[in-house]
Amino acid sequence: MKQFFFGFTLWVWLVPTAAMAEISYIEILKDPDNVELNRQYALERIQAQDIKPALSAIERVIQAEPLDLGARLIRAQILISLGDYALAQSELELLARLKLPAEQSDLVTKLLQESRNAKKRLFISGQLSHSFSYNDNVGGHTDSGLIADVNGNTAGNFFTDAEGHSSQTSDLFNTTQLKLNFLYDLNNQDKDSVYLDLTTSKTNGSSTNISDGIYNKVTIGSYLNTQGINNNLYLSYAKNNKKNLVVNNQTVIQDKQETVSLGLKSTFQIQEVNIQTDLLRETTNFSNRGALSDASDATTSSFSVNGLKPISYTTAIYANVNYAERRASDPTIALASESQNRDTRGIGFGLIHTPATGQRVTLNTSLQNHKYKIRNQLSDQYLRKDNELLASIAYSLDGSLFPKNLSSLKVDFLLSHSRVMSNMPTYDITTNSFTILGSYPFSL
């Protein structure tokens, strides 16, 4: 039920000042046709947030005095608070055709718009964003600068990235992204809905082309709410087309990546802790390079639990644990199982702080442990085990800090550090990045 209140001026002439002693329902039963008694009783019930008896009382007033426009306006407000938007709209459309005092006319216009919006079942929204990101290891060079040969030896075997750089390469690249969301309200008691999300983005590097490409994603899903649990069941398809590279006047083909995801997110509350569970199955298909691409095809099943708890009015802490199994899609392909089959266990912690209105600081750290299932006998001395550490700090500004014409704008700053620490140094990789993101949400 919506919070309900009326302007004082509306009641000055509706309820006589002398008639302010509290009225009981017994008095109404004794004299149900008493207009002034019903008016005062309706006011008292509204002030007590007891809305349904107020509606009955004000309808008795209207029955006795059909031309009481003030009572009809109050009835429309009560209907909106009860969620009966169709009936409220009919009442307000009638009042809108009449000549009312300016204050009441403005209120009718406002309530009519509110009732029409509430009846709306299809909602369209989106977000346009642009980011600049600096990455100091865009090619994924190993910390040692070396890579093992087929015999596991690293001496003199320098790592070379896809664009032919034999030393660590940094880049500043920009990404433009557009998101559209179509949500249809199923108009049932649980407020369930179905939705369609569309995302497209384009990335261009300044000094390299390794990250250049176009990314598209389509997601269909439904919000299904049960007693105390909000569920989001979704299916998505994403395609990442990376630009082919030119190295020493020769074309180097990059993988095209397609990913199909089926997931279920459930959110519920346990005392002061907000819990979210994520169950996800993801199949990734690489193409464009024949068997080399096929060896990277894999299916991943994962489960995670996230908890967030406020510790003050301005600060909340959160933690998460996760588990994932990744397996090669076709184990008969050479080196597919060796490179893809692994189990991952992870844990993360973070803090969200709002130092002032319109500002937010987020600190995050996580550790993922990757254990491979099969040793790559062509290049690895041991069964591979990686620990991946991620630490980041984000600072966000929302539109309340900007001029009125930019009130929807949001700006985010993100500084992150990622380090992969393996039991074999040829897999150790360290990356630092800094991103500035400007986003503009909108609705249609």
C-alpha positions as CSV (number, residue, x, y, z in Angstrom):
1,M,0.0,0.0,0.0
2,K,1.3,3.4,-0.9
3,Q,2.0,6.1,1.7
4,F,-1.1,8.3,1.8
5,F,-1.7,11.9,2.7
6,F,-3.7,15.0,1.7
7,G,-2.9,18.6,1.4
8,F,-4.3,20.6,4.4
9,T,-6.1,23.1,2.2
10,L,-8.3,20.3,0.8
11,W,-9.7,19.6,4.2
12,V,-10.4,23.1,5.5
13,W,-13.8,23.2,3.9
14,L,-14.5,19.4,4.0
15,V,-14.2,19.0,7.8
16,P,-15.7,21.6,10.1
17,T,-13.3,22.8,12.8
18,A,-15.8,22.1,15.5
19,A,-16.2,18.5,14.5
20,M,-12.8,17.2,15.4
21,A,-13.6,14.8,18.2
22,E,-12.8,11.2,17.3
23,I,-15.6,9.3,15.8
24,S,-16.1,5.5,16.3
25,Y,-17.5,3.1,13.7
26,I,-20.4,2.5,16.0
27,E,-21.5,6.1,15.6
28,I,-21.3,5.6,11.8
29,L,-23.5,2.5,12.0
30,K,-26.1,4.5,14.0
31,D,-26.2,7.3,11.5
32,P,-24.7,6.1,8.2
33,D,-26.3,8.9,6.1
34,N,-24.8,11.7,8.1
35,V,-22.6,13.5,5.6
36,E,-20.5,15.5,8.0
37,L,-20.0,12.5,10.3
38,N,-18.8,10.4,7.3
39,R,-16.4,13.2,6.2
40,Q,-14.8,13.5,9.6
41,Y,-14.6,9.7,10.0
42,A,-12.9,9.4,6.6
43,L,-10.3,12.0,7.6
44,E,-9.6,10.2,10.9
45,R,-9.1,6.9,9.1
46,I,-6.8,8.5,6.5
47,Q,-4.7,10.0,9.3
48,A,-4.5,6.6,10.9
49,Q,-3.5,5.0,7.6
50,D,-6.6,2.9,7.8
51,I,-7.6,3.4,4.1
52,K,-10.4,1.0,3.3
53,P,-12.8,2.3,5.9
54,A,-12.0,5.8,4.7
55,L,-13.0,4.8,1.2
56,S,-16.3,3.5,2.4
57,A,-17.0,6.7,4.3
58,I,-16.1,9.0,1.5
59,E,-18.3,7.0,-0.9
60,R,-21.3,7.5,1.4
61,V,-20.6,11.2,1.2
62,I,-20.6,11.1,-2.6
63,Q,-23.8,9.0,-2.6
64,A,-25.5,11.7,-0.6
65,E,-23.9,14.6,-2.4
66,P,-22.9,13.5,-6.0
67,L,-21.7,17.0,-6.9
68,D,-19.2,17.2,-4.0
69,L,-16.1,17.5,-6.1
70,G,-13.7,17.7,-3.2
71,A,-15.0,14.3,-1.9
72,R,-14.6,12.8,-5.4
73,L,-11.0,14.1,-5.5
74,I,-10.3,12.5,-2.1
75,R,-11.9,9.2,-3.4
76,A,-9.5,9.3,-6.4
77,Q,-6.5,9.7,-4.0
78,I,-7.7,6.8,-1.9
79,L,-8.1,4.6,-4.9
80,I,-4.6,5.3,-6.0
81,S,-3.3,4.4,-2.6
82,L,-5.1,1.1,-2.8
83,G,-3.7,0.4,-6.3
84,D,-7.1,0.7,-8.1
85,Y,-5.6,2.9,-10.9
86,A,-8.3,2.2,-13.5
87,L,-11.1,3.4,-11.3
88,A,-9.0,6.4,-10.0
89,Q,-8.3,7.4,-13.6
90,S,-12.0,7.4,-14.5
91,E,-12.8,9.6,-11.6
92,L,-9.9,12.0,-12.3
93,E,-10.7,12.3,-16.0
94,L,-14.2,13.4,-15.0
95,L,-12.8,16.0,-12.6
96,A,-10.3,17.2,-15.3
97,R,-13.2,18.3,-17.5
98,L,-14.6,20.5,-14.8
99,K,-13.6,24.0,-13.8
100,L,-11.8,23.6,-10.5
101,P,-9.8,26.0,-8.3
102,A,-6.2,26.2,-9.5
103,E,-4.8,24.2,-6.6
104,Q,-7.2,21.4,-7.1
105,S,-6.8,21.4,-10.9
106,D,-3.1,21.0,-10.5
107,L,-3.6,18.2,-8.1
108,V,-6.0,16.4,-10.5
109,T,-3.4,16.8,-13.3
110,K,-0.7,15.3,-11.1
111,L,-2.8,12.4,-9.9
112,L,-4.1,11.6,-13.4
113,Q,-0.5,11.3,-14.7
114,E,0.4,9.1,-11.7
115,S,-2.6,6.8,-12.3
116,R,-1.8,6.5,-16.0
117,N,1.9,5.7,-15.3
118,A,0.8,3.1,-12.7
119,K,-1.4,1.3,-15.3
120,K,1.5,1.2,-17.7
121,R,2.8,-2.4,-18.1
122,L,5.6,-1.9,-20.6
123,F,8.6,0.0,-19.5
124,I,11.6,1.0,-21.7
125,S,14.8,2.2,-20.3
126,G,18.5,2.3,-21.2
127,Q,21.9,3.7,-20.6
128,L,24.5,5.3,-22.9
129,S,28.1,5.2,-21.6
130,H,31.6,5.9,-22.6
131,S,34.8,4.9,-20.9
132,F,38.5,5.5,-21.1
133,S,40.7,2.7,-19.7
134,Y,44.4,2.5,-19.3
135,N,45.9,-1.0,-19.1
136,D,49.6,-1.5,-18.4
137,N,49.7,-5.1,-19.7
138,V,47.2,-5.2,-22.6
139,G,49.0,-8.2,-24.2
140,G,49.0,-10.4,-21.0
141,H,52.8,-10.6,-20.9
142,T,54.2,-12.9,-18.2
143,D,56.1,-11.2,-15.3
144,S,59.3,-12.9,-16.3
145,G,58.8,-12.0,-20.0
146,L,59.4,-15.7,-20.8
147,I,57.3,-18.6,-21.8
148,A,58.0,-22.4,-21.7
149,D,58.8,-24.3,-24.9
150,V,57.4,-27.8,-25.6
151,N,60.1,-29.2,-23.3
152,G,59.2,-26.9,-20.4
153,N,62.4,-24.8,-20.9
154,T,62.2,-21.0,-20.6
155,A,65.8,-20.0,-21.4
156,G,65.7,-17.6,-24.3
157,N,62.0,-18.2,-25.0
158,F,60.6,-14.7,-24.8
159,F,56.8,-14.2,-24.6
160,T,55.3,-12.5,-27.6
161,D,51.7,-11.2,-27.6
162,A,49.2,-11.5,-30.4
163,E,50.4,-8.3,-32.0
164,G,54.0,-9.3,-32.0
165,H,55.3,-7.3,-29.0
166,S,58.0,-9.1,-27.0
167,S,57.9,-6.7,-24.1
168,Q,55.0,-5.6,-21.9
169,T,52.7,-3.2,-23.7
170,S,50.4,-0.6,-22.3
171,D,47.4,1.0,-24.0
172,L,44.6,3.6,-23.5
173,F,41.4,2.4,-25.1
174,N,37.9,3.8,-25.2
175,T,34.6,2.0,-25.2
176,T,31.2,3.2,-26.2
177,Q,28.3,1.2,-25.0
178,L,24.5,1.3,-25.4
179,K,22.1,-0.7,-23.2
180,L,18.3,-1.0,-23.7
181,N,15.9,-2.7,-21.3
182,F,12.3,-3.7,-22.1
183,L,10.3,-4.8,-19.1
184,Y,6.7,-6.0,-19.2
185,D,4.8,-6.1,-15.9
186,L,2.7,-9.3,-15.7
187,N,0.3,-7.4,-13.4
188,N,-0.1,-10.2,-10.9
189,Q,-0.1,-10.2,-7.1
190,D,3.6,-11.1,-6.8
191,K,4.6,-8.2,-9.2
192,D,6.3,-10.7,-11.6
193,S,7.7,-9.4,-14.9
194,V,9.5,-10.5,-18.0
195,Y,12.3,-8.5,-19.7
196,L,14.6,-8.2,-22.7
197,D,18.0,-6.6,-22.4
198,L,20.1,-5.5,-25.4
199,T,23.7,-4.4,-25.2
200,T,26.2,-3.3,-27.8
201,S,29.6,-1.8,-27.4
202,K,32.7,-0.9,-29.5
203,T,36.3,-0.7,-28.2
204,N,39.3,0.9,-29.8
205,G,42.8,1.1,-28.6
206,S,45.2,4.0,-29.0
207,S,48.5,2.3,-29.6
208,T,47.5,-1.3,-30.1
209,N,44.6,-3.2,-31.7
210,I,44.6,-6.2,-29.4
211,S,41.4,-5.1,-27.6
212,D,39.6,-3.6,-30.6
213,G,36.3,-5.2,-31.4
214,I,32.5,-5.1,-31.2
215,Y,30.5,-6.8,-28.5
216,N,26.8,-7.6,-28.6
217,K,24.6,-9.3,-26.0
218,V,20.9,-10.3,-25.8
219,T,19.3,-11.4,-22.6
220,I,15.7,-12.6,-22.0
221,G,14.6,-13.2,-18.5
222,S,11.8,-13.0,-15.9
223,Y,11.5,-11.7,-12.3
224,L,9.6,-14.3,-10.4
225,N,8.9,-13.4,-6.8
226,T,7.9,-16.0,-4.2
227,Q,7.4,-15.5,-0.5
228,G,10.4,-13.5,0.7
229,I,12.5,-14.4,-2.3
230,N,13.1,-12.4,-5.5
231,N,14.2,-14.6,-8.4
232,N,15.8,-13.6,-11.7
233,L,15.8,-16.4,-14.3
234,Y,17.6,-15.5,-17.5
235,L,19.1,-16.8,-20.7
236,S,21.6,-14.7,-22.7
237,Y,23.6,-14.9,-25.8
238,A,26.8,-12.8,-26.3
239,K,29.2,-12.4,-29.3
240,N,32.6,-10.7,-29.2
241,N,34.1,-10.0,-32.6
242,K,37.7,-9.0,-32.2
243,K,39.5,-7.1,-34.9
244,N,42.1,-9.0,-36.9
245,L,45.7,-7.8,-36.3
246,V,48.4,-6.9,-38.8
247,V,51.9,-7.9,-37.7
248,N,54.9,-7.4,-40.0
249,N,52.5,-6.8,-42.9
250,Q,50.8,-10.1,-42.2
251,T,47.2,-10.6,-41.0
252,V,46.9,-12.3,-37.6
253,I,43.4,-13.7,-37.1
254,Q,41.9,-13.3,-33.6
255,D,39.2,-15.5,-32.1
256,K,35.5,-14.7,-32.3
257,Q,33.8,-15.7,-29.1
258,E,30.2,-16.7,-28.6
259,T,28.8,-17.4,-25.1
260,V,25.4,-18.8,-24.1
261,S,24.5,-18.4,-20.4
262,L,21.6,-19.8,-18.3
263,G,21.4,-18.4,-14.8
264,L,19.2,-18.0,-11.7
265,K,19.8,-15.2,-9.2
266,S,17.9,-15.3,-6.0
267,T,17.8,-12.5,-3.4
268,F,16.4,-12.7,0.1
269,Q,16.9,-11.2,3.6
270,I,18.1,-12.8,6.8
271,Q,17.6,-10.3,9.6
272,E,19.9,-7.4,8.6
273,V,21.9,-9.3,5.9
274,N,20.9,-9.2,2.2
275,I,21.8,-12.6,0.6
276,Q,22.1,-13.2,-3.1
277,T,22.8,-16.6,-4.7
278,D,23.9,-17.0,-8.3
279,L,23.6,-20.3,-10.2
280,L,25.1,-20.2,-13.7
281,R,25.9,-22.5,-16.6
282,E,27.9,-20.9,-19.4
283,T,29.0,-22.4,-22.7
284,T,31.7,-20.6,-24.7
285,N,32.5,-21.3,-28.3
286,F,35.6,-19.9,-30.0
287,S,35.9,-19.7,-33.8
288,N,37.9,-18.2,-36.7
289,R,41.1,-20.2,-36.2
290,G,40.0,-23.8,-36.7
291,A,41.4,-26.3,-34.3
292,L,43.3,-23.7,-32.3
293,S,40.0,-22.0,-31.5
294,D,38.1,-25.2,-30.8
295,A,40.7,-26.2,-28.1
296,S,39.4,-23.2,-26.1
297,D,35.7,-24.2,-26.2
298,A,34.4,-24.9,-22.7
299,T,31.4,-25.2,-20.5
300,T,31.5,-23.7,-17.0
301,S,29.1,-24.4,-14.1
302,S,29.3,-22.1,-11.1
303,F,27.6,-21.2,-7.9
304,S,28.2,-18.2,-5.6
305,V,26.7,-16.7,-2.4
306,N,27.0,-13.0,-1.7
307,G,26.1,-11.3,1.6
308,L,25.8,-7.6,2.3
309,K,25.2,-6.1,5.8
310,P,24.9,-2.4,6.7
311,I,27.1,-1.4,9.7
312,S,26.0,2.2,9.8
313,Y,23.8,4.7,7.9
314,T,26.6,5.3,5.5
315,T,28.6,2.0,5.4
316,A,28.0,-1.6,4.4
317,I,30.3,-4.6,4.3
318,Y,29.9,-7.6,1.9
319,A,31.5,-11.0,1.3
320,N,31.2,-13.7,-1.2
321,V,32.2,-17.3,-1.8
322,N,32.1,-19.1,-5.2
323,Y,32.9,-22.4,-6.8
324,A,33.1,-23.2,-10.5
325,E,34.0,-26.2,-12.7
326,R,35.2,-25.6,-16.3
327,R,35.4,-28.4,-18.8
328,A,36.5,-28.6,-22.4
329,S,33.5,-28.9,-24.8
330,D,35.3,-31.5,-26.9
331,P,37.9,-33.5,-24.9
332,T,39.1,-35.3,-28.1
333,I,40.7,-32.2,-29.4
334,A,44.5,-32.1,-28.7
335,L,45.3,-30.1,-25.5
336,A,41.7,-29.0,-25.0
337,S,41.2,-30.8,-21.7
338,E,44.7,-29.9,-20.5
339,S,44.1,-26.1,-21.1
340,Q,40.5,-25.9,-20.1
341,N,39.6,-28.4,-17.4
342,R,39.9,-26.7,-14.0
343,D,38.1,-26.2,-10.7
344,T,37.9,-22.7,-9.1
345,R,37.3,-21.8,-5.5
346,G,37.2,-18.2,-4.5
347,I,36.4,-15.7,-1.7
348,G,36.0,-12.0,-1.7
349,F,35.4,-9.1,0.7
350,G,34.5,-5.5,0.3
351,L,33.2,-2.3,1.8
352,I,30.8,0.3,0.5
353,H,30.9,3.8,2.0
354,T,28.9,6.9,1.3
355,P,31.0,9.8,2.5
356,A,28.5,12.5,1.3
357,T,25.3,12.8,-0.7
358,G,25.9,11.7,-4.3
359,Q,29.2,10.0,-3.6
360,R,30.2,6.4,-3.0
361,V,33.4,4.6,-2.4
362,T,33.7,0.8,-2.9
363,L,36.7,-1.3,-1.8
364,N,37.0,-4.8,-3.0
365,T,39.5,-7.7,-2.8
366,S,39.1,-11.3,-3.9
367,L,41.3,-14.4,-4.2
368,Q,40.5,-17.2,-6.8
369,N,42.3,-20.5,-6.7
370,H,42.4,-22.4,-10.0
371,K,43.4,-26.0,-10.0
372,Y,43.8,-27.7,-13.4
373,K,42.8,-31.3,-13.7
374,I,45.3,-32.5,-16.3
375,R,48.9,-31.7,-16.8
376,N,49.9,-30.3,-20.1
377,Q,52.8,-32.6,-20.9
378,L,54.1,-30.4,-23.8
379,S,54.8,-27.3,-21.7
380,D,54.2,-27.8,-18.0
381,Q,56.5,-29.3,-15.4
382,Y,53.7,-29.7,-12.9
383,L,50.0,-29.9,-12.6
384,R,49.1,-26.2,-12.9
385,K,47.8,-24.3,-9.9
386,D,47.1,-20.6,-10.1
387,N,46.1,-18.1,-7.4
388,E,44.5,-15.0,-8.8
389,L,44.4,-11.9,-6.6
390,L,42.3,-8.9,-7.4
391,A,42.1,-5.6,-5.5
392,S,40.2,-2.5,-6.6
393,I,38.9,0.8,-5.4
394,A,36.0,2.7,-7.0
395,Y,34.7,6.2,-6.5
396,S,31.3,7.1,-7.9
397,L,29.5,10.4,-8.4
398,D,25.8,10.7,-9.2
399,G,23.7,13.4,-10.8
400,S,22.9,15.2,-7.6
401,L,26.3,16.8,-7.7
402,F,25.9,18.1,-11.3
403,P,23.9,21.0,-12.8
404,K,20.2,20.4,-13.2
405,N,20.6,19.7,-17.0
406,L,23.1,16.9,-16.1
407,S,21.2,15.5,-13.2
408,S,21.0,12.0,-14.7
409,L,24.7,11.7,-15.4
410,K,26.9,9.3,-13.4
411,V,30.7,9.2,-13.3
412,D,32.8,6.3,-12.0
413,F,36.5,6.0,-11.4
414,L,38.0,2.5,-11.0
415,L,41.6,1.6,-10.1
416,S,42.4,-2.1,-10.0
417,H,45.3,-4.5,-9.6
418,S,45.3,-8.1,-10.8
419,R,48.0,-10.7,-10.2
420,V,48.1,-14.3,-11.2
421,M,50.6,-16.3,-9.1
422,S,51.2,-19.8,-10.4
423,N,53.3,-22.7,-9.3
424,M,55.1,-22.2,-12.6
425,P,56.5,-18.7,-13.2
426,T,55.6,-18.8,-16.9
427,Y,52.0,-18.2,-15.9
428,D,52.6,-15.3,-13.5
429,I,50.9,-12.2,-14.9
430,T,50.4,-8.8,-13.3
431,T,48.0,-6.2,-14.7
432,N,47.1,-2.7,-13.4
433,S,44.3,-0.6,-14.9
434,F,42.5,2.7,-14.4
435,T,39.1,3.5,-15.9
436,I,36.9,6.6,-16.1
437,L,33.3,5.8,-17.0
438,G,30.6,8.3,-17.7
439,S,27.0,6.9,-18.1
440,Y,23.7,8.5,-18.8
441,P,20.6,6.5,-17.9
442,F,17.3,7.3,-19.6
443,S,13.7,6.0,-19.9
444,L,11.2,6.2,-22.7
